[in-house]
Amino acid sequence: MHYQFGYSSSTLRSFRPSILAFHQNKVSLDNKLHLVNNLLDTLARRELPKQSHRPTIGISPTLNHLRQISTSMTTPLPFLQKKQPFLLAMAAFLRPSDLHRIVLQSAVINDNFQLTSQVVFQKKKKTHDHRRIIKSFTIFLNQDRSLCPVRAFIALRNHPSLSCISAHSSLFVNSRSPQEPLATSIIPT
């Protein structure tokens, strides 16, 4: 099957449990199982190295789209919700689940217009020696005003639609109805 159909050794290895389960004379295979394992190991060693890198993806179209979204308090909230988290994630290397853990009012902007905040992990899988992990980050002003995550954060934080939300609201808010909680089932953790 390896030579005839071009199956990789890992594909053949995944067939092995099925073959063992459905073979009529399992006893005959038990004695030869080490030979099958040796064959699969040999085939794996002969395979050419596999490219593990993904192709390069240009983000210029995304950045051009974000440039077109105004960074002001008069910008509709759904547009700011698209722009600000992307810029923040890109600047601080954050995942969507990290962004969701940022409390909107806890982020501080100092006199030098540096945005400082932290992500607190409360789940068991995000602990170190059974202690919560806190990721702190600081983001500086970007010279390109239209792509500055700090300016976008200020516009989002001071947006009139968010004046009625809780002080403990996360960075992601329900842009259609800010006072209602956002369903987090779509945000991977």
C-alpha positions as a printed NumPy array, in Angstrom:
array([[  0.   ,   0.   ,   0.   ],
       [  2.925,   2.293,   0.698],
       [  4.375,   1.924,  -2.783],
       [  1.219,   1.084,  -4.713],
       [ -1.055,   3.846,  -3.394],
       [  1.502,   6.268,  -1.964],
       [  0.228,   6.052,   1.629],
       [  2.581,   7.531,   4.195],
       [  3.901,   5.393,   7.019],
       [  1.751,   7.303,   9.52 ],
       [ -1.373,   6.446,   7.492],
       [ -0.36 ,   2.796,   7.395],
       [  0.297,   2.916,  11.135],
       [ -3.272,   4.164,  11.668],
       [ -4.572,   1.134,   9.695],
       [ -2.84 ,  -1.311,  12.049],
       [ -5.48 ,  -1.335,  14.856],
       [ -8.246,  -1.963,  12.315],
       [ -6.319,  -4.797,  10.696],
       [ -5.681,  -6.37 ,  14.093],
       [ -9.32 ,  -6.   ,  15.107],
       [-10.822,  -7.474,  11.94 ],
       [ -8.239, -10.097,  10.945],
       [ -9.658, -13.627,  10.964],
       [ -6.553, -15.301,  12.364],
       [ -5.31 , -12.89 ,  15.034],
       [ -2.948, -15.444,  16.575],
       [ -0.894, -15.559,  13.382],
       [ -0.48 , -11.771,  13.534],
       [  0.502, -11.706,  17.209],
       [  3.68 , -13.654,  16.435],
       [  4.569, -11.343,  13.536],
       [  3.576,  -7.997,  15.084],
       [  7.19 ,  -7.   ,  15.717],
       [  7.889,  -7.484,  11.99 ],
       [  5.004,  -5.162,  11.092],
       [  6.306,  -2.55 ,  13.539],
       [  9.82 ,  -2.848,  12.085],
       [  8.443,  -2.429,   8.56 ],
       [  6.508,   0.7  ,   9.544],
       [  9.555,   2.159,  11.314],
       [ 11.717,   1.488,   8.233],
       [  9.176,   3.143,   5.951],
       [  9.023,   6.171,   8.258],
       [ 12.817,   6.556,   8.185],
       [ 12.865,   6.405,   4.366],
       [ 10.271,   9.12 ,   3.873],
       [ 11.449,  12.545,   2.814],
       [ 11.296,  15.279,   5.434],
       [  7.94 ,  16.993,   5.563],
       [  7.673,  20.765,   5.334],
       [  6.21 ,  21.892,   8.643],
       [  5.931,  25.601,   7.898],
       [  2.791,  27.064,   6.5  ],
       [  2.992,  29.237,   3.427],
       [  3.61 ,  32.926,   3.985],
       [  0.444,  34.94 ,   4.414],
       [  0.413,  38.645,   3.7  ],
       [ -1.537,  40.744,   6.185],
       [ -1.419,  43.908,   4.077],
       [ -5.081,  43.604,   3.003],
       [ -6.119,  43.271,   6.657],
       [ -4.013,  46.245,   7.731],
       [ -5.367,  48.326,   4.839],
       [ -8.911,  47.469,   5.927],
       [ -8.133,  48.419,   9.542],
       [ -6.625,  51.731,   8.383],
       [ -9.972,  52.621,   6.828],
       [-11.761,  52.226,  10.177],
       [-11.594,  55.519,  12.023],
       [-10.134,  55.487,  15.529],
       [-12.548,  57.796,  17.289],
       [-15.366,  57.654,  19.808],
       [-17.847,  58.382,  17.001],
       [-16.895,  55.231,  15.106],
       [-19.648,  52.617,  15.38 ],
       [-18.88 ,  50.151,  18.172],
       [-18.875,  47.033,  15.926],
       [-16.093,  48.565,  13.811],
       [-14.008,  49.454,  16.862],
       [-14.567,  45.904,  18.164],
       [-13.023,  44.593,  14.951],
       [-10.075,  46.945,  14.925],
       [ -8.947,  47.239,  18.54 ],
       [ -8.67 ,  43.563,  19.552],
       [ -6.808,  42.696,  16.345],
       [ -4.263,  45.487,  16.862],
       [ -3.871,  44.604,  20.542],
       [ -3.45 ,  40.901,  19.784],
       [ -0.904,  41.669,  17.091],
       [  1.092,  44.055,  19.301],
       [  1.144,  41.848,  22.42 ],
       [  1.013,  38.392,  20.781],
       [ -2.288,  37.572,  22.475],
       [ -4.815,  34.891,  21.548],
       [ -8.573,  35.578,  21.409],
       [ -9.001,  33.788,  24.749],
       [ -6.323,  36.077,  26.255],
       [ -8.125,  39.148,  24.94 ],
       [-11.364,  37.976,  26.506],
       [ -9.681,  37.805,  29.927],
       [ -8.627,  41.47 ,  29.828],
       [-10.905,  43.608,  31.981],
       [-11.662,  46.764,  30.015],
       [-11.403,  49.171,  32.966],
       [ -8.253,  47.544,  34.409],
       [ -6.053,  48.586,  31.517],
       [ -4.054,  51.699,  32.381],
       [ -2.715,  54.33 ,  30.026],
       [  0.138,  56.27 ,  31.597],
       [  1.411,  59.813,  30.863],
       [  3.57 ,  58.534,  27.987],
       [  0.494,  56.95 ,  26.37 ],
       [  1.671,  53.433,  27.098],
       [ -1.09 ,  50.882,  27.558],
       [ -0.428,  48.48 ,  30.43 ],
       [ -2.657,  45.585,  31.346],
       [ -2.567,  41.96 ,  32.363],
       [ -4.263,  38.688,  31.58 ],
       [ -5.115,  36.491,  34.571],
       [ -5.569,  32.791,  33.862],
       [ -7.93 ,  31.048,  36.238],
       [ -8.329,  27.656,  34.608],
       [ -6.453,  24.626,  35.885],
       [ -4.62 ,  24.105,  32.611],
       [ -3.166,  27.606,  32.826],
       [ -1.418,  27.282,  36.17 ],
       [  2.149,  26.86 ,  37.294],
       [  2.614,  24.804,  40.469],
       [ -1.142,  25.223,  41.108],
       [ -0.855,  29.017,  41.064],
       [ -2.636,  31.25 ,  38.58 ],
       [ -0.54 ,  32.697,  35.791],
       [ -0.605,  36.432,  35.119],
       [  0.627,  37.749,  31.764],
       [  1.484,  41.439,  31.979],
       [  2.117,  43.52 ,  28.902],
       [  2.842,  47.109,  27.887],
       [  2.067,  48.504,  24.459],
       [  3.606,  51.694,  23.124],
       [  2.162,  54.228,  20.71 ],
       [  2.486,  53.325,  17.05 ],
       [  3.692,  56.065,  14.707],
       [  0.971,  55.107,  12.25 ],
       [ -2.012,  56.721,  13.993],
       [ -4.522,  54.64 ,  12.03 ],
       [ -2.946,  51.372,  13.27 ],
       [ -2.114,  52.385,  16.835],
       [ -3.528,  49.882,  19.359],
       [ -3.274,  52.444,  22.187],
       [ -5.38 ,  55.02 ,  20.329],
       [ -7.867,  52.317,  19.332],
       [ -8.091,  51.197,  22.967],
       [ -8.766,  54.757,  24.162],
       [-11.504,  55.157,  21.538],
       [-13.075,  51.852,  22.567],
       [-12.832,  52.465,  26.325],
       [-14.339,  55.962,  26.008],
       [-17.009,  54.996,  23.471],
       [-20.444,  56.39 ,  24.478],
       [-22.078,  52.972,  24.002],
       [-19.882,  51.521,  26.76 ],
       [-20.675,  54.125,  29.414],
       [-23.319,  51.855,  30.974],
       [-21.302,  48.624,  31.185],
       [-19.877,  47.071,  34.323],
       [-16.384,  48.017,  35.477],
       [-15.519,  44.316,  35.293],
       [-16.532,  43.915,  31.658],
       [-14.04 ,  42.198,  29.388],
       [-12.407,  43.807,  26.385],
       [-14.847,  41.991,  24.119],
       [-18.346,  43.34 ,  24.566],
       [-21.595,  42.563,  22.844],
       [-21.465,  45.356,  20.261],
       [-25.19 ,  45.098,  19.473],
       [-26.204,  45.366,  23.12 ],
       [-23.21 ,  46.288,  25.352],
       [-25.075,  45.739,  28.636],
       [-25.716,  42.069,  27.75 ],
       [-22.909,  39.53 ,  28.266],
       [-21.065,  38.178,  25.269],
       [-21.364,  34.453,  24.624],
       [-17.852,  33.081,  25.05 ],
       [-18.501,  29.715,  23.455],
       [-17.154,  31.046,  20.162],
       [-13.87 ,  32.197,  21.704],
       [-11.358,  29.331,  21.945],
       [ -9.633,  28.919,  25.305]])
